[in-house]
């Protein structure tokens, strides 16, 4: 199946659930491998916040992403809509700190995206294929999320609030083709005792009894209902026979469970790839969903690394030898740490570093126990990644590469003289404004010896920068 985006930009307007302030969200087409990204166009520099589980800053009454000083709150409903419609690449411009709550469902976003139209792109869709059971458990709360092998995406959810009004409920999605009719129009829900506290704390200024199912989990007399109606700007409120305030009519008897399934789909979109597998969720919530997404993301990253172990054939002519590399990179002895480039595409590069006892650092690292320093392994990865970045400019010899950030770095095995380091660098996102974000993995044979996420910037020589050279 090919990747997809939307045909034309389209906007929706509403208010933020927590701030109560007007906000406009504009969906825009995006190129292949772009994924879902939010752009805060109301802030200086208009920072972009990728929909990545690593950027989750809060799961209190919704899922909030933060990158630097930019945050986007309540992202789960819109991500659920995009996933449910099988749309892969979209830029979402937003002029406020949270997604509009709309009617408390995904349906307004679904309608807008369907109006914008669907467009196939020239790249294959990459799935996270579940090949073995993967689970997350919270024994104290009785929460469990499980991913099982399946031919396509499906999900089941069970909720249980130990309430006479809202006890056990089940919901199921057998295929993503059911999403629009069975899941998208299911509203969020809240218990009266929660609603009262949130109102007192001023945390739901954009809340409305029309965009949430309010469940009366305790006996309330009419004076209390009248007071609640006044706080919410309603003339009157009653409790129907099912213990739900009469401000809304249930779309389905199990609408709360279906909404929890909607949330699960949205939160799991933060792994960055569509899932081919069955999700079984017991008493899920945003915190558990995000923790499970982190586990799935880790499995996805491991799979990509292990399935993509590069091979080095010494008899094959390299794409770049060390002389050609020296014409692209500014590094020289004793700091040029790439001997040849053996693979190069638009999204990845593979370099080779032959480790010999003649390396000058072995004099002190360590006498009688020579070990290739981990920091230099990272440096070798960065130089390899620099070849990919500079391959996209017309005059690579006039550019330098500077570190901006190193994340999630691990050293898993020693590298010693006689080893051949195979350095694989993969773009995690398209290069923009000279910013290069890559996953780096170093192998000796089939064994991973080090890995990390590297962010760097390519800068034309003689330009000032505050970053550190690689």
C-alpha positions in Angstrom: 0.0 0.0 0.0 1.2 3.5 -0.9 1.6 6.4 1.5 -1.0 9.1 1.3 -1.7 12.8 2.1 -4.6 15.2 1.6 -5.2 17.0 -1.7 -5.9 20.5 -0.5 -5.5 22.6 2.7 -8.5 22.8 4.9 -9.2 24.5 8.3 -11.4 23.9 11.3 -12.1 26.4 14.1 -13.2 25.9 17.7 -12.1 26.5 21.2 -9.5 24.8 23.4 -10.9 22.6 26.1 -8.6 24.0 28.8 -8.1 27.6 27.8 -11.5 28.3 26.3 -9.7 30.4 23.6 -10.5 30.4 19.9 -8.1 28.3 17.9 -7.8 27.5 14.2 -6.3 24.2 13.0 -5.3 24.0 9.3 -4.5 20.6 7.7 -1.9 20.9 4.8 -0.6 18.2 2.4 2.9 16.9 3.2 5.6 15.0 1.4 6.3 11.3 1.8 7.8 10.1 5.1 6.7 13.4 6.7 4.3 11.8 9.2 2.1 13.9 11.4 3.5 17.3 12.6 2.1 20.3 14.3 3.3 23.8 13.7 2.7 26.6 16.2 2.3 29.5 13.7 1.4 31.9 16.6 4.9 31.6 18.1 8.2 33.2 16.9 10.0 31.0 14.4 6.8 29.0 14.0 8.3 25.8 15.7 7.3 22.4 14.5 6.3 19.7 17.0 6.4 16.1 15.6 3.7 13.7 16.7 6.2 11.5 18.6 5.7 9.6 21.8 9.1 10.8 23.0 7.7 14.4 23.1 4.7 13.6 25.4 4.9 16.1 28.3 1.6 15.4 30.0 -1.3 12.9 30.0 -3.6 14.9 32.3 -7.1 15.0 30.8 -5.5 14.5 27.3 -2.2 14.0 25.6 0.2 17.0 25.4 3.3 17.2 23.2 6.1 19.6 23.8 9.3 20.5 21.9 11.4 23.2 23.4 9.0 26.0 24.4 6.2 24.9 22.0 3.4 22.6 23.2 0.3 21.3 21.6 -2.3 19.8 23.9 -5.2 17.3 23.4 -3.8 15.8 20.2 -5.4 12.4 20.5 -8.7 13.1 18.7 -7.1 14.6 15.6 -4.4 11.9 15.5 -7.2 9.3 15.8 -9.0 10.8 12.8 -5.9 10.8 10.6 -5.1 7.2 11.5 -8.7 6.1 11.0 -8.7 7.5 7.5 -5.3 5.9 6.6 -3.7 9.3 6.0 0.1 9.2 6.5 1.5 12.6 5.9 0.0 15.9 7.1 1.3 19.2 8.4 -1.1 20.8 11.0 -0.8 24.5 11.5 -2.3 25.7 14.7 -2.5 29.2 16.2 -2.8 28.2 19.8 -1.5 25.8 22.5 -4.2 23.1 22.1 -6.3 21.4 19.5 -9.9 22.6 19.4 -12.2 20.3 21.4 -15.0 20.6 18.8 -17.8 18.2 19.9 -15.5 15.9 21.9 -15.1 13.4 19.1 -13.0 12.9 16.0 -15.8 13.4 13.6 -15.3 17.1 12.8 -11.7 16.3 11.8 -12.9 13.3 9.8 -15.4 15.5 7.9 -12.7 18.2 7.2 -10.1 15.6 6.0 -12.7 13.9 3.8 -13.6 17.3 2.3 -9.9 18.0 1.6 -9.6 14.7 -0.3 -7.2 11.8 -0.3 -4.1 11.6 -2.5 -1.8 8.6 -3.0 2.0 9.2 -3.0 5.0 7.6 -4.6 6.3 5.7 -1.6 5.4 2.5 0.1 3.7 2.6 3.4 5.9 1.2 6.2 4.0 -0.7 9.0 4.9 -1.7 12.4 4.1 -5.4 12.0 3.4 -7.2 15.4 5.1 -10.5 15.2 5.0 -11.5 18.9 2.9 -10.5 21.9 4.0 -7.2 23.4 2.4 -6.0 26.7 2.2 -3.2 29.2 0.7 -3.8 32.7 -0.2 -1.8 35.7 -1.0 -4.4 38.3 -2.2 -1.9 40.9 -4.7 -0.2 38.6 -5.6 -3.4 36.8 -4.6 -1.9 33.4 -3.2 -4.0 30.6 -2.5 -3.2 26.9 -1.5 -6.0 24.6 -0.4 -6.2 21.0 -0.9 -9.5 19.2 -0.1 -10.6 15.6 -2.9 -10.0 13.1 -3.2 -9.5 9.3 -4.5 -5.9 9.7 -5.3 -3.5 12.5 -8.0 -4.4 14.9 -8.7 -3.5 18.5 -10.9 -4.3 21.5 -11.3 -2.3 24.7 -12.8 -3.1 28.1 -13.5 -0.4 30.6 -14.7 -0.8 34.2 -15.2 2.2 36.6 -16.7 0.1 39.4 -19.8 2.3 39.1 -23.5 1.4 39.2 -24.0 3.8 36.2 -20.9 3.0 34.2 -19.7 -0.6 35.0 -18.1 -2.9 32.5 -18.3 -2.0 28.8 -16.7 -3.5 25.7 -16.0 -2.0 22.3 -14.4 -3.6 19.2 -13.0 -2.4 15.9 -12.6 -5.3 13.5 -11.2 -3.2 10.6 -10.2 0.4 10.1 -12.9 0.5 7.5 -15.4 0.6 10.4 -13.8 3.6 12.1 -15.9 6.4 10.6 -19.3 4.8 11.3 -18.5 3.0 14.6 -15.9 5.1 16.4 -15.3 8.6 15.1 -18.5 10.2 16.5 -18.1 8.8 20.1 -17.7 11.6 22.6 -15.5 11.9 25.6 -17.1 11.4 29.0 -16.7 12.7 32.5 -18.2 11.9 35.9 -20.0 14.7 37.8 -17.6 14.7 40.7 -14.7 15.2 38.2 -16.6 17.9 36.3 -17.2 19.8 39.6 -13.6 19.8 40.5 -12.4 20.8 37.0 -14.9 23.7 37.0 -13.7 24.9 40.4 -10.1 24.7 39.3 -10.8 26.5 36.0 -9.3 23.7 33.9 -12.1 23.3 31.3 -12.9 26.8 30.2 -13.8 25.5 26.8 -15.8 22.6 28.1 -19.5 22.4 27.2 -22.2 19.9 28.1 -22.8 19.4 24.4 -19.3 18.0 23.8 -19.1 15.4 26.6 -21.2 12.7 28.2 -21.6 13.6 31.8 -22.3 10.7 34.1 -24.1 11.2 37.4 -22.2 8.7 39.7 -24.0 9.9 42.8 -27.4 11.0 43.9 -28.1 14.7 43.1 -31.1 16.8 44.1 -32.5 19.4 41.7 -30.8 22.3 43.4 -27.4 20.8 42.8 -28.4 20.2 39.1 -29.6 23.8 38.8 -26.3 25.1 40.2 -24.3 22.9 37.8 -26.4 24.1 34.9 -25.7 27.7 35.9 -21.9 27.1 36.0 -22.1 25.5 32.5 -24.4 28.1 31.0 -27.4 25.9 30.8 -31.0 26.7 31.7 -31.7 23.3 33.3 -30.3 19.8 33.7 -31.9 16.5 34.5 -30.6 13.0 35.0 -32.1 10.4 32.6 -32.8 6.8 33.5 -29.3 5.6 32.6 -27.6 8.1 34.9 -26.5 10.4 32.1 -27.2 14.1 32.2 -29.9 14.9 29.6 -27.6 17.4 27.7 -26.7 14.7 25.1 -28.3 11.6 23.7 -26.0 8.5 23.6 -25.0 7.5 20.0 -24.3 4.0 21.2 -25.1 2.2 24.5 -21.4 1.6 24.9 -20.3 5.0 23.7 -17.8 5.6 26.6 -15.9 2.3 25.7 -15.9 3.3 22.0 -14.4 6.7 22.9 -11.7 5.0 24.9 -10.9 2.9 21.7 -10.8 6.2 19.8 -8.3 7.5 22.3 -6.2 4.4 22.1 -5.9 4.7 18.3 -4.9 8.4 18.6 -2.3 7.9 21.3 -0.7 4.9 19.5 -0.3 7.0 16.4 2.6 8.6 18.3 4.8 5.6 17.5 5.0 7.1 14.0 3.9 4.1 11.9 0.5 2.4 11.3 0.1 -0.8 13.2 -0.6 -4.2 11.7 -1.7 -6.2 14.6 -4.5 -6.6 17.2 -4.6 -4.3 20.2 -6.4 -5.5 23.4 -6.8 -2.8 26.0 -8.2 -3.3 29.5 -9.1 -0.1 31.4 -6.9 2.1 29.2 -6.2 5.8 29.7 -3.8 8.3 28.2 -1.0 7.6 30.7 -1.1 3.8 30.0 -1.6 4.4 26.2 1.5 6.5 26.1 3.6 4.0 28.1 2.5 1.2 25.8 3.3 3.4 22.8 6.8 3.9 24.1 7.2 0.1 24.4 5.9 -0.4 20.8 8.2 2.4 19.6 11.2 0.6 21.2 10.3 -2.6 19.4 9.8 -0.8 16.1 13.3 0.8 16.4 14.9 -2.5 17.3 13.2 -4.3 14.4 14.4 -1.6 11.9 17.9 -1.9 13.2 18.1 -5.7 13.2 16.3 -6.2 9.9 18.5 -3.6 8.2 22.0 -4.8 9.3 24.3 -3.6 6.5 26.9 -5.9 4.9 30.4 -4.9 4.0 31.9 -6.6 0.9 35.6 -5.7 0.8 35.8 -6.7 -2.9 33.1 -4.3 -3.9 34.1 -0.8 -5.2 33.0 1.8 -2.6 30.8 4.7 -3.5 33.3 7.1 -1.9 36.9 6.2 -0.9 38.8 8.1 1.8 40.2 10.6 -0.7 36.7 11.5 -2.0 35.4 11.7 1.6 38.2 14.2 2.4 36.9 16.4 -0.4 33.5 16.5 1.3 34.3 16.6 5.0 36.6 19.1 6.7 38.1 16.5 9.1 41.8 15.4 8.8 44.2 13.2 10.7 43.9 12.3 13.4 40.1 13.0 13.4 38.9 11.6 10.0 37.0 8.5 11.2 35.4 7.2 8.0 37.4 5.2 5.5 34.7 4.6 2.8 31.1 4.9 2.0 29.4 1.7 0.7 25.7 2.6 0.6 24.0 5.9 0.0 20.3 6.8 -0.7 18.1 9.8 0.0 17.3 8.5 3.5 20.3 6.5 4.6 24.1 6.0 4.4 26.5 3.3 5.4 30.2 4.0 6.2 33.1 1.8 7.2 35.8 2.5 9.8 38.7 0.1 10.0 40.0 0.1 13.5 43.8 -0.5 13.8 46.3 -0.4 16.6 47.9 2.6 14.9 45.1 4.9 16.1 46.8 7.6 18.3 44.2 7.5 21.1 45.1 3.9 21.9 48.2 5.2 23.7 46.0 6.3 26.5 42.7 4.5 26.0 43.9 2.2 27.6 47.6 1.0 27.9 47.6 -2.8 27.5 43.8 -2.7 27.1 43.1 -0.9 23.8 39.4 0.1 23.5 37.9 2.4 20.8 36.3 5.3 22.7 32.5 5.4 22.7 32.6 9.2 22.0 34.6 8.5 18.8 32.1 5.9 17.7 29.5 8.6 17.9 31.8 11.0 16.1 32.3 8.4 13.3 28.5 8.0 13.0 28.2 11.8 12.7 30.8 12.1 10.0 29.1 9.3 8.1 25.8 11.1 8.5 27.5 14.3 7.2 28.2 12.6 3.9 24.4 12.0 3.5 23.6 15.6 4.4 26.3 17.1 2.2 25.4 14.9 -0.7 22.3 17.1 -1.1 24.3 20.4 -1.6 26.0 21.4 -4.8 29.4 22.4 -3.2 29.8 20.0 -0.2 33.4 21.0 0.4 32.3 24.5 1.4 30.0 23.3 4.2 30.6 22.2 7.8 28.5 20.0 10.1 27.8 20.9 13.7 26.3 18.8 16.5 23.1 20.2 18.0 22.0 17.3 20.1 22.7 13.6 21.0 19.9 11.5 22.5 19.3 8.0 23.6 22.9 6.9 23.2 23.9 3.4 24.3 27.2 1.5 24.1 26.6 -2.3 24.0 29.9 -3.9 23.3 33.6 -3.1 23.2 35.3 -2.2 19.9 39.0 -3.1 19.7 41.9 -3.1 17.1 41.1 -5.4 14.3 37.4 -4.7 14.3 35.6 -3.2 11.3 33.0 -0.7 12.3 29.9 -0.6 10.0 28.2 2.8 10.5 24.6 3.1 9.5 22.8 6.4 9.6 19.1 6.8 8.8 17.1 10.0 8.5 14.3 10.2 11.1 12.8 13.1 9.3 13.4 15.1 6.1 16.3 17.6 6.2 14.9 21.2 6.8 16.8 24.4 7.1 20.0 22.4 7.3 18.8 20.5 10.4 19.6 16.7 10.1 18.0 14.3 12.6 19.3 10.7 12.3 19.3 7.4 14.0 22.8 6.0 14.1 23.8 2.4 14.6 27.3 1.0 14.7 27.9 -2.7 14.1 30.8 -5.1 14.2 29.6 -8.0 12.1 26.0 -8.6 13.0 26.4 -7.2 16.5 25.3 -3.7 17.5 28.1 -2.1 19.5 26.6 1.5 19.8 23.6 3.5 18.8 22.1 6.9 19.3 19.9 9.7 17.9 22.0 12.5 16.4 20.8 16.0 15.4 23.2 18.2 13.6 23.2 21.3 11.3 25.0 21.8 8.1 26.3 25.4 7.8 28.1 27.1 4.9 31.7 27.8 5.9 32.5 31.1 7.5 28.9 31.4 8.9 28.7 32.0 12.7 27.1 29.2 14.8 26.7 28.4 18.5 26.8 24.7 18.0 29.7 22.3 18.4 31.6 20.8 15.4 31.3 17.1 14.8 
